[in-house]
Amino acid sequence: MIFLVRVRGWGVLVPVVVVFAIFAALLIGRAFHIQPQDAVAFRVAVAGLTSGAILWFVDHRIREGSGYVSYDAETDQPVVEDEDTSPFFGFPMQMWAIALPVIGLILAVAMWVSR
């Protein structure tokens, strides 16, 4: 089976940011000397929150300069039309910025409850 990854434009940053957030969570976990039984859940929560925050700011920075100006034929007023410049698996980067922290927190709570 062929698994196609739909990445266009800046959407390739989503997995890069997630990997970076995982390494940041490892370093933060070591810096705060988290107990071993809580370490994995803490790192999952921190990685989710960190990746969501980074993707949110990166997406807003990318969208700041994207789009093009067209003119309305009836009113002759400029209309700025945004391009979707950052999809990953068909979902925009801003959706990943919301979904990753939610997924991370759900997994962390599930890990804390199950121990």
C-alpha positions as CSV (number, residue, x, y, z in Angstrom):
1,M,0.0,0.0,0.0
2,I,1.3,3.4,-0.9
3,F,0.8,6.1,1.8
4,L,0.7,9.5,0.3
5,V,1.7,12.5,2.3
6,R,0.0,15.7,1.2
7,V,2.5,18.4,2.0
8,R,2.5,21.7,0.2
9,G,4.3,24.9,1.0
10,W,5.2,25.4,4.6
11,G,3.3,22.4,5.8
12,V,6.5,20.4,6.0
13,L,7.3,22.4,9.2
14,V,4.7,20.5,11.2
15,P,6.7,17.3,11.7
16,V,9.9,19.3,12.1
17,V,8.4,21.4,14.9
18,V,7.0,18.2,16.5
19,V,10.4,16.6,16.6
20,F,11.9,19.8,17.9
21,A,9.2,20.0,20.6
22,I,9.9,16.4,21.7
23,F,13.6,17.1,22.2
24,A,12.7,20.3,24.0
25,A,10.4,18.4,26.3
26,L,13.2,15.9,27.1
27,L,15.5,18.7,28.1
28,I,12.9,20.5,30.1
29,G,12.0,17.2,31.9
30,R,15.6,16.7,32.8
31,A,16.0,20.3,34.0
32,F,13.1,20.1,36.4
33,H,14.1,16.6,37.7
34,I,10.6,15.1,37.3
35,Q,9.9,11.8,39.0
36,P,10.4,8.8,36.7
37,Q,6.8,7.6,37.0
38,D,5.6,11.1,35.8
39,A,8.3,11.8,33.3
40,V,6.8,10.4,30.2
41,A,3.4,12.0,30.8
42,F,5.0,15.3,31.6
43,R,7.1,15.2,28.4
44,V,4.1,14.3,26.2
45,A,2.2,17.2,27.7
46,V,5.1,19.7,27.2
47,A,5.8,18.4,23.7
48,G,2.1,18.9,22.7
49,L,1.9,22.4,24.2
50,T,5.3,23.5,22.8
51,S,4.6,22.2,19.3
52,G,1.1,23.9,19.3
53,A,2.6,27.2,20.5
54,I,5.4,27.2,17.9
55,L,3.1,26.2,15.1
56,W,0.5,28.9,16.0
57,F,3.2,31.6,15.9
58,V,4.8,30.3,12.7
59,D,1.5,30.0,10.9
60,H,0.5,33.6,11.8
61,R,3.9,34.8,10.7
62,I,3.6,33.0,7.4
63,R,0.0,34.2,6.8
64,E,1.1,37.8,7.5
65,G,2.7,38.1,4.1
66,S,0.7,35.6,2.0
67,G,-2.2,36.2,-0.3
68,Y,-2.7,38.4,-3.3
69,V,-4.7,41.5,-4.1
70,S,-7.5,41.5,-6.6
71,Y,-10.0,44.1,-7.5
72,D,-13.7,43.8,-7.2
73,A,-15.3,44.4,-10.7
74,E,-18.4,46.1,-9.3
75,T,-16.9,48.4,-6.7
76,D,-13.3,48.6,-7.9
77,Q,-12.1,48.1,-4.3
78,P,-9.1,45.9,-3.5
79,V,-9.8,42.5,-2.0
80,V,-7.0,40.5,-0.3
81,E,-7.5,36.8,-0.9
82,D,-5.5,34.5,1.3
83,E,-3.8,31.4,-0.1
84,D,-3.7,28.2,1.9
85,T,0.1,28.0,2.0
86,S,0.7,25.5,4.7
87,P,-1.4,22.2,4.6
88,F,-0.1,19.0,6.1
89,F,-2.1,15.9,5.3
90,G,-4.7,18.2,3.9
91,F,-5.2,20.1,7.2
92,P,-3.9,23.7,7.6
93,M,-1.1,24.4,10.0
94,Q,-3.4,26.4,12.3
95,M,-5.5,23.3,12.8
96,W,-2.5,21.3,13.8
97,A,-1.6,24.1,16.2
98,I,-4.8,23.5,18.0
99,A,-5.0,19.7,17.6
100,L,-1.5,18.8,18.9
101,P,-1.8,20.4,22.3
102,V,-5.2,18.8,22.8
103,I,-3.8,15.3,21.8
104,G,-0.8,15.8,24.0
105,L,-2.9,16.7,27.0
106,I,-5.3,13.9,26.5
107,L,-2.4,11.4,26.2
108,A,-0.7,12.8,29.3
109,V,-3.9,12.6,31.4
110,A,-4.5,9.1,30.2
111,M,-0.9,8.2,31.2
112,W,-1.3,9.8,34.7
113,V,-4.6,8.1,35.3
114,S,-3.5,4.6,34.1
115,R,-0.5,4.4,36.5
